[in-house]
């Protein structure tokens, strides 16, 4: 059996889609499972043990030409099933013209009428996104969704060992990670709140690693410089996604926004504190780790949630959903 899973969205979406890979592999261990993702996300799945082939679609340059080249590649592969988790037109074109025996996708995809089977995708129906994704394969698997999972290599773990064992001393110590940034302003816990919590609540004896992309370095530097008494190391832009996953796995706690690092922690079953500002866990994108906390304002706001993905600025110009979170609401590692 040959199966293709399509998810050319962003990092968090790809991580959540790995639950489908887990389920398909454990149901059909002999199947050849491929996955199609967007260029830039390939490092997440570069050494995934269940993938036969990772297809990388460049959507940034010559998007149309690359789209047709990918369609030809899919038709040559002659898939038995194409499972499309993505809900946009471009992936609908790939699915509809893949030549697969069976094509399955969400009914919200503009070309779903051309699929063999369409599945409803409903936000806020009490299901987590991994459960919604599992509905696409329930007829060939079962109703029980698998959690997402990533597979850092031995080299990934080795690369961060110095951060877990205290460098030259070689002695393991307790640490936490904070991923303070988000693409969307209204999903981001304000830096002033992080500074307040670190300076007044967090034990000075426990190291803090600030994580993120290279573009998040200035935010991390601002937090560090305002917390002179804390043991803070900035790793934003210095370690890869899978190296970050390896580091998260052993942290006493990982503090995140409702963003990709939260899903990274879920995929490693790492201790997680997820802070929700303008969005809410009821959307179905919350943390999945066995040991997790959800932090959100205690105030009932008529404007919250203001959107599924967040905004570049608070629509009401008060940002109470984030500013209303108290420092005491965040769990402290002792």
C-alpha positions, 0 to 999 in steps of 0.5 A: 500500500502507498499512502501520501499525507499532505500538509504544506502549512506551517510548523505547528500544523506539520507537527500535529499532522505527525499523529496521522503518520503514527496511526497509519504506520501502526495500522499498516506497518508494511505500507509506504508512507510519504508526506508532502510539506512546504519548503522550510519545514523539512528539518522537522521530518528529515530522519522520521523512521516511518516515512518512505519519502519526504516530498518538499514543495517550494511555494515561494518561488515559481509556485505554479510551475512547482505545483505542476511538477509536483502533480506529475510526481504524484501521478507517477507514484500511483498512490493508493490513498492521498490524505489531505490535511490542508484546507487550501486550494493549492493542496486541493489541486494536488489532491484532486489531480494526484491520480490516487485511487482514493483521495480524502480531505476536509470539506472546507477545501475548495476542491473537496467536491473532487475528492473521493471522500470529504470529512467535516472540519469543525472548530470548537466542537470539543475535539482537538485538531489531532482528533479532527485529523484522525477523522480523515483516516478513521475508515481505514484505521479507527476512531482513536487519534494518535498523538504527534511525535518527532524523532530527534537524531542522536546528533540532535541530542548530542548537540544540546547535551552541554545545555542539559548537563552543565557544560564542563562539570558534566553534572545534570541540573534542572532548567526551564525553557521559555519561548516568548515569541509568536507570529501574532502579537495577540498570541504573545505573552508580553515581555514585561510579563515575562520580566515580572515573573522571572524577577519576582517568582522564578527561582534564581537557581534554575537556569532559563533557556530562551528559545525561538528563531533568529528573528526572536533574538532581540526579544530574548535579549530584552528579557535577559537584560531586564533580569540581571539576577537570573541565570538566562541563556539565549538559544534563539536562532542558535539551535535547530527545531529538532535540537530544540525538541531534544532540549524541551524533552528534559526540561523541568518545564517549558513555557510557551504561547499558543504557537509552534513551540507548544506543539513541539513540546507536545510531540516530545511529551515534554512538561508544558505550560501553555499561555493563551491570550487572544485564542482559547483552548476550545479551538482544539489546538491545546497542549497534549503532553501528559503533564501540562498547564493551561494559563489564561486570564481569569477575567470574562472578556466579551471580546475573547476569543477575537479570532482563530489565529490572532492579530498584529494588534489588539482590536480593542486596543487594551489587550486585557486577555494577556495583560490580565494574566497574573504572575501568580497564574504561572506555575513555578518550578522549585 
